[in-house]
Amino acid sequence: MKGFLKIAAALLLAGVFTAGAVAQDATRFDQGITTTASQKLAEKSKFQSVKASAEDGVITLTGTVDLYQDKLDAAKAVRKVKNATGVRNLIAVAGPSVADNQLQEQLSRKIYYDRTGYYDNAFNFVTVSVNDGVATLRGDTYNDVGRDTALAIAQRMPGVKDVVDKINVLPTSIFDDNLRVRAARAIYRDSVLSRYAIDPARPIRIIVENGHITLYGTVNNDMEKQVAGIRANQLSGAFSVQNNLVVERSSNAGM
């Protein structure tokens, strides 16, 4: 028993010395890390108001930038500094002040027309809400590209102070892909709805997840909304259809 206690004590003591050595080792690189990080930031004028300091190997960034994307880029610029163990990003976005409702309208429009002309355009639906300059993105995208481009729009928008990503990237599925194509054909080839195939943003968005279809977007009247729902419900293999289309200039937008 005494032998076991001696071994345990020795191991504990060795652990203390090891942890202390690691901390001391990280600390002795701090000056070099700070210098290198500061040099990297100085290479770009957009980081002229950003300062870097290192403690125990962790780089802390402070100061201001004009865009939220600049804040992300500053962290990226110093992330691979030799001997650095992490980055604490405390940079404030001090660009132009834009009213939340105006910012939301600008972002919504840009994201609505994002990826126009691409195959996945009809299968993405992303909404934006803004509170105190913080843009929150929600919705579903066909793949990572759709999500990433929507986030990039928000991150580069003047007035955005922070971006919250709540976008769901839909799972890869041959079954769902087949259902998407058939749903698009059934809806856009219908004589009542064919006009929407001409719209560059395709206002009828078709979201398919695990065989369940949800329709989003805006249509001109109740009949068009009903026809779109009927066409989607006629597809074999669809487990359910949720018609969330909104009727423009009508209080009767529900179904």
BADRENVO-140490 format. One record per residue (C-alpha): residue number from 1; x, z, y. Coordinates in steps of 0.1 Angstrom, whole numbers, plus 5000, padded with zeros to 4 digits. Each point is the difference from the previous one (the first is absolute). Layout:
 pos    x    z    y
 NUM    X    Z    Y
...
//
This chain:
 pos    x    z    y
   1 5000 5000 5000
   2 5028 5009 5024
   3 5018 4968 4991
   4 4969 4980 5009
   5 4996 5018 5034
   6 5036 4993 5008
   7 4995 4963 4993
   8 4968 4999 5020
   9 5017 5017 5029
  10 5030 4976 4998
  11 4976 4970 5000
  12 4981 5013 5030
  13 5031 5007 5019
  14 5013 4965 4992
  15 4967 4986 5013
  16 5003 5018 5033
  17 5035 4988 5005
  18 4990 4964 4991
  19 4970 5000 5024
  20 5023 5014 5027
  21 5026 4974 4993
  22 4974 4972 5002
  23 4986 5013 5033
  24 5035 5004 5014
  25 5009 4965 4988
  26 4969 4985 5017
  27 5008 5019 5033
  28 5035 4988 5002
  29 4987 4964 5002
  30 4975 5007 5028
  31 5022 4989 5029
  32 5009 4967 4984
  33 4963 4994 4990
  34 4989 5007 5036
  35 5026 4976 5014
  36 4992 4972 4976
  37 4962 5004 5004
  38 5004 5000 5038
  39 5021 4968 4999
  40 4974 4982 4979
  41 4973 5009 5024
  42 5020 4989 5029
  43 5002 4965 4985
  44 4964 4993 5011
  45 4986 5005 5035
  46 4966 5011 4987
  47 5017 5032 4988
  48 5017 5009 5033
  49 4978 5031 5004
  50 5005 5012 4964
  51 5025 5027 4991
  52 5014 5009 4965
  53 5014 5032 4988
  54 5009 5012 4965
  55 4998 5034 4984
  56 5008 5006 4963
  57 5000 4963 4995
  58 4965 4994 5014
  59 4997 4977 5030
  60 4975 5011 5026
  61 4988 4973 5024
  62 4985 5009 5034
  63 4991 4982 5032
  64 4975 4973 5008
  65 4993 4963 4991
  66 4974 4975 5012
  67 4984 4991 4967
  68 4992 5018 4968
  69 5018 4973 4981
  70 5032 5009 5020
  71 4996 5036 4988
  72 5000 4987 4964
  73 5029 4976 5007
  74 5021 5028 5014
  75 4997 5021 4968
  76 5008 4969 4980
  77 5031 4993 5021
  78 5016 5033 4991
  79 4986 5007 4965
  80 5031 4986 4982
  81 5026 5017 5022
  82 5028 5012 4977
  83 4997 5036 4988
  84 4965 5004 5016
  85 4975 5016 4977
  86 4968 4994 5019
  87 4983 4991 5033
  88 4977 5022 5021
  89 4981 4977 5024
  90 4988 5019 5031
  91 5000 4970 5023
  92 4969 4997 5023
  93 4983 4967 5008
  94 4998 4999 5038
  95 4988 4965 5005
  96 4970 4990 5021
  97 4969 5022 4999
  98 4970 4980 4987
  99 4965 5013 4997
 100 4990 5006 4963
 101 4970 4977 5001
 102 5020 4972 5016
 103 5028 5005 4975
 104 4976 5000 4971
 105 4984 4968 5012
 106 5033 4983 5003
 107 5012 5011 4966
 108 4968 4992 4983
 109 5000 4964 5013
 110 5036 4994 4991
 111 4996 5014 4965
 112 4967 4981 4995
 113 5019 4967 5005
 114 5030 5011 4980
 115 5011 4977 4972
 116 4976 4972 5011
 117 5005 4970 4977
 118 5016 5020 4972
 119 4983 5003 4965
 120 4995 5037 5003
 121 4983 4999 5034
 122 4965 5002 4986
 123 5009 5029 4977
 124 5013 5024 5026
 125 4980 5023 5021
 126 5017 5025 5024
 127 4984 5021 5027
 128 5017 5019 5029
 129 4992 5032 5017
 130 5020 5015 5029
 131 5002 5036 5012
 132 5024 5012 5027
 133 5021 4969 4993
 134 5002 5005 4963
 135 4988 4970 4981
 136 4985 5005 4965
 137 4996 4970 4978
 138 4976 5001 4971
 139 4986 4974 4976
 140 5012 4979 4970
 141 5025 4972 4997
 142 5006 4975 4972
 143 5037 5009 4999
 144 5028 5018 5018
 145 5006 4971 5024
 146 4965 5004 5015
 147 5005 5037 5005
 148 5035 4996 5014
 149 4991 4973 5025
 150 4971 5021 5012
 151 5022 5031 5005
 152 5026 4979 5017
 153 4974 4989 5026
 154 4992 5036 5008
 155 5036 5011 5000
 156 5009 4974 5026
 157 4970 5004 5023
 158 5008 5015 5034
 159 4982 5032 5005
 160 5000 5011 4963
 161 5017 5034 4996
 162 4997 5003 4963
 163 4986 4981 4970
 164 4981 5015 4970
 165 4998 4979 4969
 166 4969 5005 4980
 167 4998 4964 4986
 168 4993 4996 4963
 169 5020 4972 4983
 170 4977 4987 4973
 171 5014 5001 4964
 172 5013 4968 4984
 173 4973 4986 4977
 174 4995 4965 4985
 175 4963 5010 4995
 176 4996 5010 5036
 177 5018 4968 5012
 178 4976 4979 4980
 179 4971 5018 5015
 180 5014 4996 5036
 181 5003 4963 4996
 182 4965 4996 4985
 183 4985 5022 5027
 184 5017 4980 5028
 185 4987 4968 4986
 186 4965 5013 4995
 187 4998 5013 5035
 188 5019 4974 5021
 189 4985 4970 4981
 190 4964 5012 5006
 191 4984 4978 5027
 192 4987 5030 5019
 193 5035 5016 5001
 194 5023 4969 5001
 195 5005 5004 5038
 196 5021 5031 4993
 197 5025 4979 4981
 198 5009 4984 5033
 199 5007 5032 5018
 200 5038 5006 5001
 201 4995 5037 4992
 202 4974 4995 4973
 203 4976 5028 5012
 204 4987 5006 4965
 205 5027 5020 4983
 206 4998 5004 4962
 207 5015 5032 4986
 208 5002 5002 4962
 209 5013 5031 4982
 210 4997 5005 4963
 211 4970 4976 4998
 212 4982 5015 5029
 213 4993 4978 5030
 214 4995 5011 5036
 215 4992 4976 5028
 216 5012 5007 5036
 217 4997 4981 5033
 218 4975 4988 5025
 219 4972 4974 4995
 220 4975 4985 5024
 221 4968 5012 4984
 222 4983 5019 4972
 223 4994 4970 4979
 224 5037 4992 4999
 225 5008 5035 4990
 226 4974 4999 4972
 227 5012 4966 4987
 228 5036 5012 4998
 229 4988 5031 4980
 230 4980 4978 4977
 231 5029 4976 4993
 232 5023 5029 4993
 233 4975 5017 4977
 234 4996 4968 4980
 235 5036 5000 4989
 236 5005 5008 4963
 237 5025 5028 4994
 238 4994 5019 5032
 239 4992 5036 4993
 240 4984 5007 5034
 241 4996 4984 5035
 242 5000 5020 5032
 243 4989 4980 5030
 244 5015 5015 5032
 245 4996 4969 5021
 246 4989 5007 5036
 247 4974 4979 5017
 248 5011 4990 5035
 249 4978 5011 5029
 250 4976 5017 4976
 251 4991 5036 4994
 252 4990 4991 4965
 253 5035 5000 4987
 254 4994 5021 4969
 255 4988 4988 4966
//
